[in-house]
Amino acid sequence: MPCFVRLAAALTLAATFSRPSLAQSTLDAQLPGLIDTYKTLHQHPELSHHEDWTAAYVAAALRKLGFTVTEHIGKYSDGTTADGLVATLANGPGPRLLLRTELDALPVAEKTNLPYASTVTTKNDAGQQVGVMHACGHDLHITTILGTAQQLVAQKSKWHGTLMLVGQPAEELGDGARAMLTDHVYDRFGRPDFVLAEHDVSDIAAGKVGVVSGPFKSSATSVDVVMRGIGGHGAKPEQTKDPVLMAGEFLVMLQSIVSRQNSPQQPAVITVGHIVGGTKRNIIPDEVRMELTMRSFDDGQRDAMIAGIKRIANGIAMAAGVPEDRMPLVTTSPTEYTPVTLNDAALADKFRAVAKAALGPQNLVETKPSMASEDFGEWALADHSVPIFCFWLGASDPAKVAESERTGVPLPATHSPTFAPIPEPALRAGITAMTAMSLALLNK
């Protein structure tokens, strides 16, 4: 080949790769509006089981894009209707792809001092006045899904099949996905061939995404323990069976389940997040109540940990001489439970390939399983017959991430009142990666 022909070919190829793609140009034009959407959502957070404004906002945005939207999907265990929504867009024969986002926020008073910080306060279901914040970044997730929907509508000529976008309530309580599945969402709208989601994280820089195959997030089980005793005067402890003392012993012994009754090769966490007992400093109370969460990657391990909690509580009570009719009460919540989120290995491999191509290999981070939990795993069904995949979406200032890695001082994470994603690069990366993965699964 003549030299000038090779040079012309090289220049043409260079121009092709240096010129912004149509999709990227479209995203550039859409980003200002999407950032406004993110800030609007951030300023209007709603607690789990109360996401009516958020669901209506998302439904309206998707209808505007041409999706057929059905609202008020989901039945909770108490019989009330959930704020779940399903939006579908058919584009010829082909696979059915479900993209899921959460809708709810947390009872956290925001302390970021951002100009668009949430100032919302409300009463929770217990009647307490609480601040409300998208401290888990669900506003970022919603905006990413809406941006991906815009991209896929603009590129309908490049894919075929059916898009099924799900706005899921009550992720923070762990019963939102279950409520929608109980309401026969797969029977009513079609069983998906693939389910995708993403979750923001503070220890990955905005502009990057993270991937892990297999276990992505652990299961979580909520456990209530009531240590019962015999109350009385603080000056006459010999006439009582002190549940405060027993609760203290229980807290110490509880950690032996992880350190001495569990294989060190199997990650496990038991956390006591709430303790309440007594009314006055000189009164020994009748009982102390404790709320626990328990996390693992294996159902057999989970059952063994529950048995261990009961055994330790009963053993301490027996050693203290508690009567048989005042032995501890240990109960697991039938609703506040989430299964392991198990990323399908084939989907993880495909995501690696498309993310490297779409974002550049330097913006793909290999990560490890997390002991955090959520209910995304419910969408796989109990037998894991529906392939699911969730990726990490970097949310923090890259300079701050680098400094955190250098010093070992962690950045404010999700559920923190100072958690503050950097919206523009995070949204750009999330929408680009989610769109690329969707096109790969629905490609003509």
N, C-alpha and C positions, 0 to 999 in steps of 0.2 A: 504494500500500500504506500503510495507517495506520502512524503513527509507532511505536505500541506493538508492532505486528506485526513491523516491521523490527527494533526493539530486541530482541524475544523471539528472532527468528531469529539475530541477531548473538550474543546470549548463548549460544544453543544451539551455534552454530558454535565459539565460543571455548571452551566447555566440552569440545566434542569434541576439539579440538587440545590442550587442557591436561591432559586425562585420560590417564594412561598406557595404552598399548595392551596388549592381552592378551599379545602376544609380549614386550613390554618387561617386563611384570610377571612373566612366566615366567622371563625371563633374570635379573631381579633375584633371584628365588628360587633360581636355579641357580648364580649366580656364586660364592657361598661354597664350594660343593662343587667347582666348576671350579678355583678358586684352590688348593684343597687338592690337586686332581689335578695342577695345574701344579707345585706344590712337590714332590710325590712324584716326578714325572718328572724334575724338576731334580736331585733327590738320587740318582737311579739312572741316570746316563748310561752309554751303551755305545758302544764304538767300531764303526766300519763293519765289516760282515761278522760282527758278534757281537751283534746286536740281539734276541736271543731273549727276554729278560725284557720289553723294551719292546713287542715285537710281541705277546706273550701278554697283556700288560696292556691294550693297545688292543683286541685281539680280544675279551677278556672284557667290556670296557665296551660294545662295539658289539653283542655278543650280548644283553646285558642290555636293550638298546634295541629288540631284535627283528630285527636284521640277520642275514642268513645269511653266515657268515664262513668263508673258506677261508684256511688259513695255509701257510707254507713255499712260497711262490710265487717263482720266480726261479732261473735257472741262470747261475752265473758262468763266466767263460772257462776256469777250471781244472776245471770239472765239478761243483763243490760247490753245494749248495742254499742259496738265499738265505732271509732271514727276511721276505720280502714277504707282505702279506696283502691280500685283497680282501673287502669287506663289501658286500652288496647288499640293497636294500629295494625291492621292487616295489610300486607304488601305481597300478595301472591302466595303460592304454595311454598312451604319450607319449614324450617324449625321454629319452635316457639321459645322465645328468650324472655326471661323474667329479670327485670332490674328492680331491686328493692332499696327503698330508703326508709329510715325511721322518721317519725313526726314529732316525738315528744321531747321535752326539756327536763331539767332537774330543779329541785328545790334548793337552789344556790343563789345567794345574793352576789351579783357581779361586782368585782373590784378591779377591773382592767383600766378604768378611766378612759376608755375609748369614746370618741364622739358619738358613736352609735351603740353604746353600752345599754344593756337592758336595765330598765328601772321598774320592771313589773313586780308587783307583789300580789299575793292572793292567799286564800285560805286553802290549806291542803285538806285531804279527806278526814283528818283528825281534828279539823277546826283550828289549826294553828296558822298564824300569819307568817308566810315565808316569802323570801325573794325567789324569783324564777329566772333561770339563765340557760342558754344553750351551752352548758359547760362540757357537754360531750361532743359538740360539733355537729349535731344533727342538722343544723341550718346549712352547714357546708355540704353535708351529704345530699340534702334536698336540692340545693342549687346545682351540684354536680350532675344529678340525675336529670334535672330540667335542661341543663346545658347539653347533656348527651342527647336528650330527646330532640332538641333543636338541630343538632348536628345530623342525627339520623334521618330526620324529616327532610333536611336539605340535601341528603345524599341517598334518597330512596332508589335511585337508579343503580346503586352499588350493592343492594342487598335484597333478599326476599325472605318471606316468612312472616311471623307475627311478633310484634313487640308487646310485652305485657309489663307495664310499669306499676309497681305496688308502693303505695304510701302506707306504711305500717305504724300503728299506734303502739304505745305502752311497751316499748323495748326496755325501758329502764326498770319496769316491774317484771319483765320476763314473761308476760302473758299475752302480748300483742299478736305475735305470729300464731300462737296456739289458738287465739280467738278467731283469727281469720280462717285458719285451716278447719276449725270446728264448724265454721259457717260454710264449709264445702267450697272454698275458693277454687280449688283445682277442678272440682266437678263442674262448677258453674262457668269458669272462664278458660278451662283447658289446662292440662298438666304440662308444665314446661319441660323442654329438653335440657335447658341449662338455667341456672339462677346465679346472678352476679350481684355483688355489692362491694362497697369500700368503707373503710373506717379511718378517720384522721388520727394522727398520732404526733406527739410533740417532739419525740427524739429523732425524727427524720425531717430533713430540711424540706421546706416548701419547694415544689418543682420536681421532687423525687417521689417514687412509689416503692413499696416494699412487697415482697412475695415470700410465701412459705407453702410448701406442700404438706398434705396430711393435716395433723392437728394444728389448728390456727388459734382457737381460744378454748379454754377449759370449760367443763360443765360447772354450774354453780347450784348449790342447794341451800336453801334457807332453813335454819334449824332454830327452834325456840326451846330454851331450857328454863324450867322453873325449879329453883332449889327451895324446897319447902322445909320449914322448921317449926319451932314453937316459940312464939314471941314472949316478951316480958320486959321487966325493968332492967336498965343497963347496969344497975348496982347489984343485981342478983342473977348473974349469968348462969349459975349452977341450976337455976330453975327453968332454963330455956334450952332450946336446941338452935344455935345461932346460924341462920342461913347466910349471913354476911361472911362469916368465917368460912363456911363450907363453900360459898361462891369463890372466895379467894383461893382456896385449895384447888377447886375445880379449874380455875383459870390457869394455874401453874401446871397441873397435871395434863390439861387438855393438849398442850403442845407436845407431850410425849407420844401422842398418836402419830404425829408427823415424824418426829425425830427417832422414835424407838419402836413403833408398831407398823411402820410403813417402809417399804424398800427405798433406799436413797436413789435408786434408778427411776423411781416413779414420782414425778413432781406432785406435790399436794400442798394445800394451804387451808388453815382453819383460822378465821378471824372473828373475834368477839367485838361487835361494833356498837352495842348498846347494853347498858346495865342499869337497872333501876330497882330500888328497894328501900323501904323505910320512910318515915315521915319526920322524925325528930332525933336529935343526937343521943338522947338518953333512953331511947326505946329500941329494944331489939325486935326487929320486925318478924312477921310470920313467914315471909318469903322474899326471894330476890329473883327477878326476871332478867334473863339474858337473851340477846338476839345474836345469832352466829351466821356466818356464811362459810361454806365448805366447797373447795374447788379441787377438781382432779381431771384426768384425761381418760379414766377407765371406770366403767360402771361397777365392776366387782370391787375395785378399790373404794369407790364411793360407799357401797353398802358396808364394807368393813369399817370405814371411818364412822359411819352412823352407829354401828354396833359398839365401837370403842367409846364414843361419847356417852352412850347409855350406861356402859359398864363402869366408866369412871365416875359418873354422877351418882349411880347407885352405890358404888363402893365407898365413896366419901360419906354419903348419908348413913350407910350402915355403920361405918367406923365411928360416926358421931352419935350413934344411938337413936337415930330418928325412927319413930314408930312406923310400922309397915304401911299404915294408911296415910303417911305423910312423906312417902318416898318421892324423889324428883319426877317431874313430868318432862319428857323429851319428845318433841313432835317436829316432823318435817312439814314444810308448807306444801300443799298440793298444787299451788299456783305459782309461787316464786321459785321456780326451778327452770334451768336452761340446760340443754344437752351440750355436748362437745360440738364445736364448729369444726367440721372435718373438710378441709379443702380437697376437692377432687384432684388427683395427681396429674391427670391429662390436661385439665383446665389450667392448672398452675404452670405446666410446661408451655402451653400455648400462650399464656399471658406473658411469660418470660420473653418469648420470641416477639410478640407484637409490641410489648412495652419498649424493648430495646430498639426496635425499628422506629417507633413513634416518638420516643423521648430521648433516645440515645442510651447506649449501655451504661454510661456514667450516672444515669439517673434512675437505675434499677438497683435496689438494695435487697440482698438476701437476708431474711430475718429468721427469728426463732419463734416457736409457739409462745403464746402469752397466757398467763394465768388470769387475765381479765376474761369476763364472760359476757355473752349476749345471746339472744334467742334466734339469731340467723340460722343456726343449725337445724331449727325446726322445719325449715323449708326443704330440707333433704328428705324428710319423713323418717320415721323410726328405723326403717330398714336401709336408709341411705341410698334409696333407689333413684333419687333425683340428684344429678351432679350439681354441686354448688361450689362457688369460689368467691372469696373476699380478699381484697388486697389492702395494704396499708397506704394511706395517703399522707405524705409529709405535710406538716402544717406550720412549721416554725421558721423564723428568720435563719437563713443558712449560717450567718455569722455567729448567732447565738448558739446554734447547734454545735458548731466547731469549738466555740469557747466552752460549752458544756462538756464536750468530749475531752477537751484538754484539761479541765479542772476537776471533772468528776462530779460537778454540782448539777443535779438534774434541773431541767426546765419545768415550769408549771405544766402539769399534765392534765388530761381530761378529768373532769369532776372538780377541778380546782377553780376557785372564784377569779383567778388571774389567768386562766387559760385563754389565749388570744391568737387564733390562727392568722396567718398572713393570706388574705383571701385571693389576691390576683394570681400569684404563681401556683398556689395550691389548686385553685379552680382550673387553671390552664392545664396542669398536669393531670388532674383527676378526670376532666372531660376528655382530654386527648387519649388517655389510656383506656377509659371506659368505652369511648367511641371505637377505638381501634380493636378492642377485644370483641365488641358487639359485631362489627363488620366482619371480623375473622370467623365468627360463629354463624353469621347469616350470609356469608359471601356467596354470590352467584358463581 
